[in-house]
Amino acid sequence: MKQKLLLASAISLAAQSALGAGFYLKEQSVVSQGAAFAGAGARTDSASSVYFNPAGTAGMDSQLELGAHVLMPDQKVTGRAAIGALSTATQEPLETKVIPNFYYTRPLAGGVVGIGVSAPYGSTNEYDQTFVGALDSYYTGLKTIDFSLSYAKEISDKVRLGAALVYQTADIEQRKLVSSVLLGQGSSSTATLKGDSTALTYTLGAQFDLENGGVLGLNYKPALDQDIEGTSTISNNFNLNVPGVGAVPIAAGSYNASGTLKLPSMISASLIWPLSDKTDLLFDVTRYGWSAYDNLTVNTQWGAPLGTQPSVSPQNYKDTTSFALGLEHAYDDSLTVRAGMHFDPTPTNNTDRSFSTPDGDRTWLAVGASKEMESGWIWDFAFTHINVEDATLDREIATGVVARADAESSFNILSIGVRVPF
């Protein structure tokens, strides 16, 4: 038997309601949300450039930007084949969530310093313990927070460079059912993993002004490993079948566990191209290094006679490329409207797709507006609808045991923000 019984997906952090493909939350700016993130890395008017491209803050005055995104999911996961007493009943594992953003810029030392607080990965999903998907995960919670400190400078009249140092925290909890169907015994147990981690990373960016008044932006975020340390808690005694050893009694209790969350690299090119004095064409292409997320390995310290045992669960994500196209039009000096479309392919596949990530290709349709008040405050609004291609799950839990389901998903996002000059 494969070692998937050793809490195989104990840090299956792929938070399924993350609104980017895979488990990435793109909702880091209300302004860019309104154009489906087309041109996000080429903007020069928003403190949220601290996240999307630090070079975009060069030349900015002091600005405070606050934003909130209300994520309203509609997802149904239906099992296709029962496993023992576990049912195929349709589940709705997602709830409405709010993602906040905070950014601040200030001219300093010949350039501009920026501060950002954002949540690029994070969600919560929950199935019934009686559902077939509970063998993979019946509860997954992930929260990451980025604390960014950036600096940007105008190198010439047409070139801006920027970089950010990012301190990221990660907190996770996952619960799965260790079922008698798999253990070959008359009792069941649940396994709960809780852990946290911190890591340092960076962002690099550049912007180039074009002869026609447009802007080209380039941005790079490297891959990042979060080394999670925590505990795995077993609710009831059970026998663990270990290859070459046989059935080993495992007592209820907490055991030290560790694993690595592998986050992808991102490299993007953004373009703002003037069509007229008041209308801009917006474009973005982003390449995600999702293939870094090839597997999940959890090391659990079971004690004698097993000692520390690794558990490897294949994920086999593939690298993907997303595209976004949008328009932005200034009606007058105080009102700007925008709209965009975004295609974001999933890195998952039917065989290895987890119940914590019943993901499919995503198509975004977004509209937004910005209104400047007499006080100088700018209010930003956006509405987004995301259609997700239906997904098939055929997740092998153990040799000869496959949890099968179909997922149908769509999302609506309502975003509101404000930019305050100082």
C-alpha positions in Angstrom: 0.0 0.0 0.0 1.2 3.5 -0.8 2.2 5.6 2.2 -0.8 7.9 1.6 -2.2 6.8 4.9 0.6 8.6 6.7 -1.4 11.9 6.5 -0.6 12.0 2.8 -2.3 15.4 2.2 -1.8 16.8 5.7 -0.5 20.1 4.2 -2.6 20.0 1.1 -2.7 23.8 1.2 -4.3 24.4 -2.1 -7.1 26.6 -0.9 -9.8 25.9 -3.3 -11.7 29.2 -3.1 -8.5 31.1 -4.1 -9.7 33.1 -7.0 -6.7 32.6 -9.2 -6.0 29.2 -10.7 -4.3 26.8 -8.4 -4.4 28.4 -5.0 -3.4 32.0 -5.7 -5.4 35.0 -4.7 -5.1 37.7 -7.3 -7.3 40.2 -5.5 -4.6 42.6 -4.3 -5.9 45.9 -5.8 -9.4 47.3 -6.3 -8.2 49.5 -9.1 -6.6 46.6 -11.1 -9.5 44.3 -10.2 -11.8 46.5 -12.3 -9.8 45.7 -15.5 -9.2 42.0 -14.6 -5.6 42.9 -13.8 -4.8 43.9 -17.3 -2.1 46.6 -17.1 -1.6 46.0 -13.4 2.2 46.0 -13.6 2.3 49.2 -15.7 0.2 51.5 -13.4 1.8 54.6 -11.9 -1.2 55.9 -10.0 -1.8 53.3 -7.3 0.1 52.4 -4.1 -0.9 48.8 -4.8 2.0 48.8 -7.2 4.0 47.8 -4.1 2.6 44.3 -4.8 2.2 44.2 -8.6 5.3 46.1 -9.6 7.3 48.2 -7.1 8.7 50.3 -10.0 5.2 51.8 -10.4 5.5 53.8 -7.2 8.6 55.8 -8.4 7.5 59.4 -8.8 4.4 59.0 -6.7 3.4 61.3 -3.9 2.4 60.0 -0.5 -0.7 57.8 -0.8 -2.7 55.5 1.4 -4.6 52.8 -0.4 -7.2 50.5 1.3 -9.2 47.8 -0.3 -11.6 45.0 0.5 -12.9 42.2 -1.8 -16.0 40.2 -0.9 -15.7 36.8 -2.5 -19.1 35.1 -3.1 -18.6 31.5 -4.3 -21.1 29.1 -5.9 -19.4 25.7 -5.9 -20.9 22.2 -5.9 -18.9 19.1 -5.5 -20.7 15.8 -6.2 -19.3 12.3 -5.6 -19.5 9.8 -8.5 -19.0 6.6 -6.5 -19.5 5.8 -2.9 -16.6 4.3 -0.8 -18.1 2.0 1.9 -20.5 4.1 3.9 -19.1 7.4 2.6 -21.7 9.2 0.5 -21.7 10.9 -2.9 -24.0 13.7 -1.6 -23.5 17.1 -3.2 -21.4 19.4 -1.1 -21.0 23.2 -1.0 -17.7 23.6 0.7 -17.2 27.3 0.4 -18.4 30.4 2.3 -18.4 34.1 1.5 -15.0 35.6 2.5 -13.4 39.1 2.6 -9.9 39.8 1.5 -8.4 43.1 2.7 -5.4 45.1 1.3 -3.3 47.9 2.7 -0.6 50.0 0.9 1.2 53.2 1.6 3.8 55.2 -0.3 6.0 58.1 0.7 8.8 60.0 -1.1 12.1 59.4 0.7 15.9 59.6 -0.1 15.4 60.5 -3.8 12.9 57.8 -4.4 9.7 56.4 -3.0 9.3 53.9 -0.1 6.3 51.7 0.0 4.6 49.5 2.6 2.1 46.7 1.8 0.1 44.2 3.7 -1.7 41.6 1.6 -2.9 38.0 1.6 -1.8 36.3 -1.6 -2.8 32.8 -0.6 -5.7 31.8 1.7 -9.1 30.3 2.1 -11.3 27.9 4.1 -13.3 25.0 2.7 -15.2 22.2 4.5 -17.0 19.0 3.5 -19.1 16.6 5.6 -17.1 13.9 7.3 -19.4 11.4 5.6 -18.5 12.5 2.1 -16.0 10.6 -0.1 -13.8 13.6 -0.3 -13.2 13.5 3.5 -10.6 10.8 2.8 -8.5 13.4 1.1 -9.5 16.4 3.2 -12.8 17.5 4.8 -11.4 20.8 6.2 -8.6 22.9 4.8 -7.7 26.4 6.1 -4.8 28.4 4.8 -3.8 32.0 5.5 -0.7 33.7 4.3 0.2 37.4 4.9 2.8 39.4 3.0 4.5 42.3 4.7 6.2 44.2 2.0 8.8 47.0 2.1 9.6 48.5 -1.3 11.8 51.2 -2.7 11.6 52.6 -6.2 13.5 55.3 -8.1 13.3 57.1 -11.5 16.5 56.2 -13.2 15.8 58.5 -16.2 12.8 60.4 -17.7 11.6 57.1 -19.2 12.9 54.3 -16.8 11.8 53.4 -13.3 13.2 50.6 -11.2 11.9 49.1 -8.0 12.2 46.2 -5.5 10.5 44.9 -2.5 11.6 42.8 0.5 8.7 40.5 1.5 8.2 38.8 4.9 5.6 36.1 4.5 3.8 34.2 7.3 1.8 31.0 6.7 -0.7 29.4 9.0 -2.5 26.2 8.0 -4.9 23.6 9.4 -6.2 20.5 7.6 -8.4 17.7 8.8 -8.9 14.4 7.0 -10.8 11.2 7.7 -8.7 8.1 8.4 -11.4 5.6 7.5 -12.0 1.9 8.4 -12.4 1.4 4.7 -8.7 2.0 4.3 -7.5 0.6 7.6 -9.4 -2.7 7.4 -10.6 -2.4 11.0 -13.9 -1.5 12.7 -13.0 2.0 13.9 -12.3 5.3 12.3 -10.1 8.2 13.3 -9.5 11.8 12.1 -6.2 13.4 11.6 -5.7 17.1 12.1 -2.5 19.0 11.1 -1.8 22.5 12.4 1.3 24.4 11.5 2.9 27.7 10.7 6.0 29.1 9.0 7.7 32.3 8.0 10.0 33.1 5.0 11.7 36.0 3.3 11.4 36.7 -0.4 11.5 39.6 -2.8 10.0 41.2 -5.8 11.8 43.0 -8.7 10.2 45.4 -11.1 10.9 47.8 -14.0 8.9 50.2 -16.0 9.6 51.9 -19.4 7.7 54.9 -20.8 7.0 54.5 -24.5 7.1 57.2 -27.2 3.3 57.2 -27.6 2.8 57.9 -23.9 2.3 54.2 -23.0 4.0 52.2 -20.2 5.6 48.8 -20.3 6.0 47.1 -16.9 8.0 44.0 -16.1 7.8 42.2 -12.7 9.4 39.1 -11.2 8.6 37.1 -8.0 10.8 34.0 -7.3 9.5 30.6 -6.2 9.2 30.3 -2.4 9.3 27.4 0.0 7.5 27.7 3.3 8.8 25.0 5.7 5.8 24.3 7.9 6.4 23.0 11.5 3.4 21.8 13.6 1.6 18.9 15.0 -0.5 16.1 13.7 -3.3 15.1 16.1 -5.0 11.6 15.9 -8.5 11.4 17.4 -8.6 7.6 18.0 -6.3 4.6 18.2 -5.8 2.8 14.9 -3.4 0.4 13.1 -1.2 1.9 10.4 -0.2 -0.5 7.6 3.5 0.2 6.7 5.1 -1.5 3.8 7.7 -4.0 5.0 6.6 -3.7 8.6 2.9 -4.5 8.6 0.2 -3.2 10.9 1.6 -0.8 13.6 -0.6 0.5 16.4 -0.8 4.3 16.5 -2.2 5.8 19.7 -4.5 8.8 19.8 -2.6 12.0 20.6 -0.4 14.7 19.0 2.7 14.0 17.0 5.3 16.5 15.6 5.0 16.9 11.9 6.6 19.0 9.2 6.4 19.6 5.5 7.0 22.2 2.7 4.5 24.4 1.0 5.9 25.2 -2.5 4.8 28.5 -3.9 5.3 29.3 -7.6 7.5 31.9 -9.3 5.7 34.6 -11.3 7.1 36.7 -14.1 4.8 39.2 -15.8 4.7 41.8 -18.6 2.1 44.6 -18.5 1.2 47.2 -21.0 -0.8 50.4 -21.0 -1.2 51.6 -24.6 -3.0 54.9 -25.3 -5.8 54.7 -27.9 -6.7 58.4 -27.5 -6.2 61.2 -24.9 -8.9 59.6 -22.7 -8.8 55.9 -23.5 -6.1 53.3 -22.8 -5.8 49.6 -23.9 -4.5 47.4 -21.1 -2.7 44.1 -21.4 -1.0 41.6 -19.1 0.7 38.2 -19.6 1.9 36.3 -16.5 3.9 33.0 -16.4 3.5 30.9 -13.3 6.1 28.3 -12.2 3.5 25.9 -10.8 5.6 22.8 -11.7 7.5 23.5 -8.4 4.4 22.1 -6.7 5.1 18.5 -7.8 4.2 16.8 -4.6 3.4 17.2 -0.9 5.8 15.5 1.5 4.9 15.3 5.2 7.3 13.9 7.8 5.5 12.7 10.9 7.4 11.7 14.1 5.3 8.6 15.2 7.8 7.4 17.8 9.0 3.8 18.3 9.1 1.6 16.4 8.4 3.7 13.3 10.3 6.8 14.1 9.9 9.6 11.5 8.0 8.5 8.4 7.7 10.5 5.2 4.4 10.6 3.3 4.5 11.7 -0.4 1.3 12.7 -2.2 1.7 13.6 -5.9 0.3 16.9 -7.1 2.1 17.2 -10.5 1.1 20.8 -11.2 2.1 22.2 -14.6 3.4 25.7 -15.4 0.7 28.0 -16.8 0.4 31.3 -18.6 -2.5 33.7 -18.0 -3.6 36.6 -20.3 -5.6 39.7 -19.5 -7.0 42.4 -21.9 -8.8 45.5 -20.8 -9.9 49.1 -21.5 -9.8 52.2 -19.3 -11.6 55.5 -20.2 -11.5 58.8 -18.4 -14.9 60.5 -18.8 -13.6 63.7 -17.1 -11.0 64.7 -14.6 -12.9 63.0 -11.8 -14.4 59.8 -13.2 -12.6 56.8 -14.8 -14.3 53.6 -15.9 -12.6 50.3 -16.9 -13.4 46.7 -17.9 -11.4 43.6 -18.6 -11.3 39.9 -19.4 -8.8 37.5 -18.0 -8.0 33.8 -18.9 -6.3 31.9 -16.2 -5.7 28.1 -16.9 -5.6 25.6 -14.1 -2.2 23.9 -13.3 -4.0 20.8 -12.0 -4.9 17.6 -13.7 -7.8 15.1 -13.4 -5.8 12.3 -11.8 -3.9 14.3 -9.1 -6.5 17.0 -8.5 -7.2 17.3 -4.7 -10.5 17.8 -3.1 -9.0 20.9 -1.5 -8.5 22.2 -5.1 -11.3 21.1 -7.4 -9.9 23.6 -9.9 -10.6 24.3 -13.6 -9.7 26.9 -16.2 -11.0 30.3 -15.2 -12.4 33.1 -17.3 -12.8 36.5 -15.6 -15.1 39.3 -16.7 -14.7 42.5 -14.7 -15.9 46.1 -14.6 -14.8 49.0 -12.4 -14.8 52.7 -11.8 -12.8 55.3 -9.9 -14.3 58.6 -8.6 -12.2 61.5 -7.3 -13.8 63.6 -4.7 -13.2 67.3 -4.0 -11.2 66.3 -1.0 -8.7 64.5 -3.3 -9.8 61.1 -2.1 -10.4 58.5 -4.9 -13.0 55.9 -4.4 -12.5 52.7 -6.4 -15.2 50.1 -7.2 -15.1 46.8 -9.1 -17.4 43.8 -9.8 -16.0 40.5 -11.2 -17.7 37.3 -12.4 -15.4 34.2 -12.7 -16.6 31.2 -14.6 -14.7 28.0 -13.8 -14.6 25.1 -16.2 -16.2 22.0 -14.7 -13.6 19.8 -13.0 -13.3 16.0 -12.6 -11.6 14.4 -9.6 -10.2 10.9 -9.6 -8.1 11.1 -6.5 -6.3 7.9 -5.5 -6.4 7.7 -1.7 -4.7 4.3 -1.4 -3.9 1.4 -3.7 -7.3 0.5 -5.3 -9.2 3.2 -3.4 -10.2 6.2 -5.6 -12.4 9.1 -4.5 -14.3 10.3 -7.5 -16.3 13.5 -7.9 -17.3 16.3 -10.2 -17.1 20.0 -9.4 -19.1 23.0 -10.8 -17.9 26.4 -9.7 -18.4 30.1 -10.3 -17.5 33.2 -8.3 -18.7 36.8 -7.9 -16.4 39.4 -6.3 -17.5 42.8 -5.1 -14.6 45.2 -4.4 -14.4 48.6 -2.8 -11.4 50.7 -2.0 -10.1 54.2 -1.4 -6.9 56.1 -2.3 -6.0 59.0 0.1 -3.3 61.4 -0.9 -1.1 63.2 1.7 
